[in-house]
Amino acid sequence: MPGPSFLGGLARNGRLKAAAFGLALFLWVLVRVGAPGQRDLLVPVDIRLDDPGWVLVGDPIPTTVLVRFRGPPSEIFRLTGLAGLSVSVPITEVSGEEMVIPLQPAWVPVDGYRGVQVEDIVPGAINVSLDRLVTRTIPVRVATRGRLPEHLALARAPSLTPNVVRVSGPATLVENLDTLDIVPVALGELDEQATVEAVVDTAGMGRVTVAPYVLTLRIPAEESIERVFAGVPVITDRLLGYGPIEVFPESVQVTVTGARSRVLAIEPNFLRAVVPAYAIQDLTEVEMRRVPIGVEGVPPFVFVVTGVDTVAVRRRVGP
């Protein structure tokens, strides 16, 4: 049979439980009745610019403000930073490039929270920077990164369609634009005659609109081949007052690499290894000088390697 101490403890525990239940019931009734409550939340500032001749420059200062809400605890409890609240600041008429706008409680929508009101906003005003909205047509340049796969070579320069875009944004930015680039396209992942989508690079430009934003980039790549030409003559640029110049050796081997159509179109008779005029300036009659050579008669986008990097030259003496 339980002793007196056990029964006493049970009685005391019962009284505690009853008191706890009573307190919970009181709080529940208090919430349901709607006693006033309060909550402070950091709320982002959302600018609604309705003047089509102007555009925002950067973000408002500050970008978030402290809003104090007051209302029934049951509704206040529902207010959180994840509730999607914002201070919607309307600008219907621009008074200047720098504006100080006092914040109004009515700009914080609380329609979905019964009995909740905005009691205070800190700070009470924001700073906004604006600029005239201008639109210009700007050319776009091709931008690539990396190299084509080893078996491919460019037949001509990559091209964009279209190669101009219309840019709308702050006058201080748009009026100083000469060209735009596309976001660099990786060449190492392309196939022959590739056509890819490219986008205009607007990183760091802020609030601008580009149309069209997506362009078509054509990269005319072909199979890469190699061709060797032996006996390409070496000549010198004419230099007034120097007379004939002797070159040793008189011919060199030239190896070209590039797109098949470009390499096969090379005419051997048009190839020349040329000593530039600057390399033979001040050449004395008894001097033998080693000088660089370049190759003429090679079309664009074809790489050239000569059998030797330099040749020897001297002024011809005698008849």
C-alpha positions as CSV (number, residue, x, y, z in Angstrom):
1,M,0.0,0.0,0.0
2,P,1.5,3.4,-1.0
3,G,2.7,5.5,1.8
4,P,1.6,9.0,2.8
5,S,4.7,10.6,1.1
6,F,3.9,9.1,-2.2
7,L,0.3,10.3,-2.1
8,G,1.5,13.7,-1.0
9,G,3.9,13.9,-4.0
10,L,1.2,12.8,-6.3
11,A,-1.1,15.5,-5.0
12,R,1.6,18.2,-5.4
13,N,2.4,17.0,-9.0
14,G,-1.2,17.2,-9.8
15,R,-1.5,20.7,-8.6
16,L,1.6,21.7,-10.6
17,K,0.1,20.2,-13.8
18,A,-3.2,21.9,-13.2
19,A,-1.4,25.2,-12.8
20,A,0.6,24.7,-15.9
21,F,-2.5,23.8,-17.9
22,G,-4.3,26.8,-16.5
23,L,-1.4,29.1,-17.6
24,A,-1.3,27.6,-21.1
25,L,-5.0,28.1,-21.4
26,F,-4.7,31.7,-20.2
27,L,-2.0,32.5,-22.8
28,W,-4.0,30.8,-25.5
29,V,-7.1,32.9,-24.6
30,L,-4.9,36.0,-24.5
31,V,-3.6,35.3,-28.0
32,R,-7.0,34.6,-29.4
33,V,-8.4,37.7,-27.9
34,G,-5.6,39.7,-29.6
35,A,-3.7,41.6,-27.0
36,P,-1.3,44.1,-28.7
37,G,2.1,42.8,-29.8
38,Q,5.2,44.2,-31.5
39,R,7.9,43.0,-33.8
40,D,10.9,44.7,-35.5
41,L,12.0,43.4,-38.9
42,L,14.7,44.3,-41.5
43,V,12.7,44.9,-44.7
44,P,14.2,45.4,-48.2
45,V,13.5,48.7,-50.1
46,D,11.9,48.2,-53.5
47,I,12.0,51.2,-55.9
48,R,9.1,51.5,-58.3
49,L,10.2,54.0,-60.9
50,D,7.3,55.1,-63.1
51,D,9.1,57.9,-65.1
52,P,10.1,56.3,-68.5
53,G,12.8,59.0,-69.1
54,W,14.9,58.0,-66.1
55,V,16.7,54.9,-64.8
56,L,18.0,53.9,-61.4
57,V,21.8,54.0,-60.9
58,G,22.9,51.5,-58.3
59,D,20.8,50.5,-55.2
60,P,19.0,52.8,-52.8
61,I,20.9,53.8,-49.7
62,P,20.2,52.0,-47.5
63,T,18.9,48.9,-49.2
64,T,17.1,47.6,-46.1
65,V,15.3,49.5,-43.3
66,L,14.0,48.5,-39.8
67,V,10.2,48.4,-39.7
68,R,8.4,48.2,-36.4
69,F,5.0,46.4,-36.6
70,R,2.3,46.5,-33.9
71,G,-0.9,44.4,-33.7
72,P,-2.5,41.3,-32.4
73,P,0.2,38.8,-31.2
74,S,-1.4,36.0,-33.3
75,E,-0.8,38.1,-36.4
76,I,2.5,39.6,-35.3
77,F,3.7,36.0,-34.8
78,R,3.2,35.3,-38.5
79,L,5.5,38.2,-39.5
80,T,9.0,36.9,-40.3
81,G,11.8,38.0,-42.5
82,L,10.7,35.3,-45.0
83,A,7.2,36.8,-45.4
84,G,8.2,38.6,-48.6
85,L,7.6,42.0,-47.2
86,S,9.2,45.1,-48.8
87,V,8.9,48.9,-48.7
88,S,7.6,49.7,-52.1
89,V,8.7,53.3,-52.9
90,P,6.9,54.8,-55.9
91,I,8.7,57.5,-57.9
92,T,6.2,59.0,-60.4
93,E,8.2,62.2,-61.1
94,V,11.9,62.7,-60.9
95,S,13.1,66.0,-59.4
96,G,16.8,65.5,-60.0
97,E,19.6,63.0,-60.3
98,E,19.9,62.7,-56.5
99,M,16.7,62.4,-54.4
100,V,16.0,62.0,-50.7
101,I,12.7,60.2,-50.3
102,P,10.9,60.1,-46.9
103,L,9.4,56.7,-46.2
104,Q,5.7,56.3,-45.6
105,P,4.1,53.5,-43.5
106,A,1.5,53.0,-46.3
107,W,4.3,51.7,-48.5
108,V,4.6,48.6,-46.4
109,P,1.7,46.3,-47.4
110,V,0.2,44.5,-44.4
111,D,-3.2,43.7,-45.9
112,G,-2.8,40.0,-45.2
113,Y,-2.2,40.6,-41.5
114,R,-5.4,41.5,-39.6
115,G,-5.0,44.4,-37.3
116,V,-1.3,44.9,-37.9
117,Q,0.0,48.4,-38.5
118,V,3.4,49.9,-39.3
119,E,4.4,52.0,-36.2
120,D,7.8,53.2,-37.3
121,I,10.5,53.0,-40.1
122,V,14.2,53.5,-39.3
123,P,15.8,55.4,-41.0
124,G,12.9,57.5,-42.1
125,A,14.3,58.4,-45.6
126,I,16.4,56.8,-48.3
127,N,18.8,58.3,-50.9
128,V,18.3,57.4,-54.6
129,S,20.6,58.1,-57.6
130,L,19.1,58.4,-61.1
131,D,20.2,59.2,-64.6
132,R,18.6,59.9,-67.9
133,L,17.6,56.8,-69.9
134,V,19.3,56.7,-73.4
135,T,19.3,54.1,-76.1
136,R,22.2,53.5,-78.6
137,T,23.2,51.0,-81.2
138,I,26.6,49.4,-80.2
139,P,28.8,47.0,-82.2
140,V,29.6,43.7,-80.6
141,R,33.0,41.9,-80.8
142,V,33.8,38.2,-80.8
143,A,35.5,36.9,-77.7
144,T,36.9,33.4,-77.4
145,R,39.1,31.4,-75.0
146,G,41.4,28.5,-75.5
147,R,42.3,26.8,-78.8
148,L,40.6,24.7,-81.3
149,P,41.1,21.0,-81.1
150,E,44.4,19.9,-82.8
151,H,42.7,18.5,-85.9
152,L,40.9,21.8,-86.7
153,A,41.9,25.3,-87.9
154,L,40.1,28.5,-88.7
155,A,39.4,29.2,-92.4
156,R,38.4,32.8,-91.7
157,A,37.5,35.1,-88.8
158,P,34.5,34.1,-86.6
159,S,31.4,36.2,-87.1
160,L,28.4,37.3,-85.1
161,T,24.8,37.6,-86.3
162,P,23.7,40.3,-85.6
163,N,26.9,42.2,-84.9
164,V,25.2,45.2,-83.3
165,V,22.8,45.5,-80.4
166,R,20.6,48.2,-78.9
167,V,21.6,49.2,-75.4
168,S,19.3,51.1,-73.1
169,G,20.5,52.4,-69.7
170,P,22.0,55.3,-67.8
171,A,23.3,58.1,-70.0
172,T,26.7,58.3,-68.2
173,L,27.3,54.7,-69.0
174,V,25.7,54.1,-72.4
175,E,27.0,57.3,-74.0
176,N,30.6,56.2,-73.3
177,L,30.3,52.7,-74.8
178,D,32.2,52.1,-78.0
179,T,31.9,48.3,-78.3
180,L,30.6,45.4,-76.3
181,D,32.0,41.8,-76.1
182,I,30.3,38.5,-75.9
183,V,30.9,36.2,-73.0
184,P,34.0,34.3,-74.3
185,V,33.2,31.0,-76.1
186,A,35.4,28.0,-75.4
187,L,37.0,26.9,-78.7
188,G,38.2,23.5,-77.4
189,E,34.7,22.0,-77.4
190,L,33.8,22.9,-81.0
191,D,33.4,20.9,-84.2
192,E,33.9,21.9,-87.8
193,Q,31.7,24.8,-89.1
194,A,30.3,25.3,-85.5
195,T,27.4,27.6,-84.9
196,V,26.7,28.4,-81.3
197,E,24.7,30.8,-79.2
198,A,26.6,33.6,-77.5
199,V,25.4,36.2,-75.0
200,V,26.4,39.8,-74.6
201,D,28.8,40.4,-71.7
202,T,27.1,43.0,-69.4
203,A,29.0,42.1,-66.2
204,G,29.5,45.2,-64.1
205,M,27.3,47.4,-66.2
206,G,24.4,47.6,-63.7
207,R,20.9,48.3,-64.9
208,V,21.1,48.1,-68.7
209,T,18.9,46.4,-71.3
210,V,20.5,44.8,-74.3
211,A,18.4,43.7,-77.3
212,P,19.0,41.2,-78.7
213,Y,20.9,39.6,-75.8
214,V,21.5,36.2,-77.4
215,L,23.5,36.3,-80.7
216,T,24.6,33.6,-83.2
217,L,28.4,33.0,-83.4
218,R,29.7,31.2,-86.5
219,I,33.2,29.7,-86.2
220,P,34.3,28.5,-89.7
221,A,36.7,25.7,-88.6
222,E,38.0,23.1,-91.1
223,E,40.3,20.1,-91.0
224,S,43.9,21.3,-90.3
225,I,46.6,20.1,-92.8
226,E,50.3,20.7,-93.3
227,R,52.1,21.4,-96.5
228,V,55.9,21.7,-97.1
229,F,57.4,24.0,-99.8
230,A,61.1,23.5,-100.7
231,G,63.3,26.0,-102.5
232,V,61.4,29.1,-101.5
233,P,63.6,32.0,-102.7
234,V,65.1,34.5,-100.2
235,I,65.0,38.2,-101.3
236,T,65.8,41.5,-99.6
237,D,63.7,44.6,-99.5
238,R,65.1,47.4,-101.6
239,L,67.1,49.9,-99.7
240,L,68.1,53.1,-101.6
241,G,71.8,53.6,-102.1
242,Y,72.8,50.0,-101.1
243,G,72.9,48.3,-104.4
244,P,72.6,44.5,-104.7
245,I,72.6,42.4,-101.5
246,E,73.8,38.8,-101.5
247,V,71.9,36.3,-99.4
248,F,73.1,32.9,-98.0
249,P,71.3,30.5,-98.5
250,E,69.4,31.7,-101.5
251,S,66.4,29.6,-100.7
252,V,64.8,28.0,-97.7
253,Q,62.1,25.4,-96.8
254,V,58.7,26.7,-95.7
255,T,56.1,24.6,-93.8
256,V,52.6,25.9,-93.6
257,T,49.7,24.7,-91.4
258,G,46.1,25.7,-91.4
259,A,42.6,25.1,-92.7
260,R,42.5,22.7,-95.7
261,S,40.9,25.3,-98.1
262,R,43.5,27.9,-97.1
263,V,46.5,25.7,-97.4
264,L,45.6,24.1,-100.7
265,A,45.0,27.5,-102.2
266,I,48.6,28.6,-101.7
267,E,50.5,29.1,-105.0
268,P,54.2,28.0,-104.6
269,N,55.4,30.6,-107.2
270,F,54.0,33.4,-105.0
271,L,56.0,32.4,-101.9
272,R,58.9,34.5,-100.9
273,A,61.2,34.6,-97.9
274,V,62.0,38.3,-97.4
275,V,64.7,40.1,-95.4
276,P,63.2,43.3,-94.1
277,A,64.9,46.6,-95.0
278,Y,65.5,47.6,-91.4
279,A,67.7,44.5,-91.0
280,I,70.3,45.6,-93.6
281,Q,70.5,49.3,-92.7
282,D,74.1,50.5,-92.1
283,L,75.5,47.3,-93.7
284,T,79.1,48.0,-94.6
285,E,80.8,46.7,-97.7
286,V,82.9,44.2,-95.8
287,E,80.3,43.1,-93.3
288,M,78.6,39.7,-93.2
289,R,75.4,40.0,-91.1
290,R,72.8,37.4,-89.9
291,V,69.3,38.8,-90.3
292,P,65.7,37.5,-89.7
293,I,63.3,36.6,-92.5
294,G,59.6,36.7,-93.0
295,V,57.4,34.9,-95.5
296,E,55.1,36.6,-98.0
297,G,52.4,35.0,-100.1
298,V,50.7,33.1,-97.2
299,P,46.9,33.8,-96.7
300,P,45.5,34.8,-93.3
301,F,44.9,32.2,-90.6
302,V,47.8,30.0,-91.9
303,F,50.8,29.4,-89.7
304,V,54.3,29.5,-91.2
305,V,57.5,27.8,-90.1
306,T,60.8,28.3,-92.0
307,G,63.6,25.8,-92.1
308,V,66.0,28.5,-90.7
309,D,65.2,31.5,-88.6
310,T,67.9,33.7,-90.0
311,V,70.1,34.1,-93.2
312,A,73.4,35.8,-93.8
313,V,73.6,38.9,-96.0
314,R,76.4,41.1,-97.4
315,R,76.7,43.8,-100.0
316,R,77.8,42.6,-103.4
317,V,81.2,43.9,-104.3
318,G,82.3,44.4,-107.8
319,P,80.4,44.1,-111.1
